[in-house]
Amino acid sequence: MKPKILLPAAALLGLATSLSGCGSTGVFDRERPDEFAVTKAAPLVVPADLGTLPPPQSGTAAPAKDSKQEMLDAMFGAPKSN
């Protein structure tokens, strides 16, 4: 090959190689979990009048959460409801 053709051919080959990963195929179009959205929290609700809240009871335990189910939901996503 001539030296005048070698540089543009190498540049074209490099460009084609670098852009080959930008395309989408059926293998990479599946739905994946979002690794940045792993925590799910209920929205914070503030009552209009704080005087309507019941007084705290001493010695009462906080409501229990199912931490194992929350962990599984965070890792694998919550079950889809139909």
KABELKA-V549641 format. One record per residue. PHI is phi in degrees with one decimal (999 if undefined). OMEGA is omega as a letter, one per 40 degrees, with the letter a starting at -180 (none if undefined). Layout:
phi:PHI omega:OMEGA
phi:PHI omega:OMEGA
//
This chain:
phi:999 omega:i
phi:-81.1 omega:i
phi:-61.5 omega:i
phi:-68.4 omega:a
phi:-90.6 omega:a
phi:-64.2 omega:a
phi:-66.2 omega:i
phi:-64.0 omega:i
phi:-67.0 omega:i
phi:-67.2 omega:i
phi:-65.8 omega:i
phi:-65.1 omega:i
phi:-65.0 omega:i
phi:-64.8 omega:i
phi:-64.7 omega:i
phi:-64.3 omega:i
phi:-67.5 omega:a
phi:-71.0 omega:a
phi:-87.4 omega:a
phi:-66.7 omega:i
phi:-80.3 omega:a
phi:-83.5 omega:a
phi:-74.6 omega:i
phi:-118.4 omega:i
phi:-126.6 omega:a
phi:-64.1 omega:a
phi:-69.0 omega:a
phi:-97.8 omega:a
phi:-96.3 omega:a
phi:-76.5 omega:a
phi:-80.5 omega:a
phi:-117.3 omega:i
phi:-71.4 omega:i
phi:-85.3 omega:a
phi:-69.5 omega:i
phi:-94.2 omega:a
phi:-111.9 omega:a
phi:-96.3 omega:i
phi:-110.2 omega:i
phi:-122.1 omega:a
phi:-128.1 omega:i
phi:-68.2 omega:i
phi:-66.4 omega:a
phi:-76.7 omega:a
phi:-116.7 omega:i
phi:-108.8 omega:i
phi:-68.9 omega:a
phi:-66.1 omega:a
phi:-125.9 omega:a
phi:-70.8 omega:i
phi:-72.0 omega:a
phi:-82.2 omega:i
phi:-72.1 omega:i
phi:-70.4 omega:i
phi:-69.6 omega:i
phi:-66.6 omega:i
phi:-99.0 omega:i
phi:-75.3 omega:i
phi:84.8 omega:i
phi:-90.8 omega:i
phi:-76.8 omega:i
phi:-68.6 omega:i
phi:-58.1 omega:a
phi:-77.4 omega:i
phi:-109.8 omega:i
phi:-88.0 omega:a
phi:-67.4 omega:i
phi:-66.6 omega:i
phi:-66.9 omega:i
phi:-62.2 omega:i
phi:-65.1 omega:i
phi:-65.7 omega:i
phi:-63.9 omega:i
phi:-68.0 omega:a
phi:-77.3 omega:a
phi:-115.4 omega:a
phi:89.5 omega:i
phi:-71.3 omega:i
phi:-60.6 omega:a
phi:-80.8 omega:i
phi:-93.7 omega:a
phi:-89.4 omega:none
//
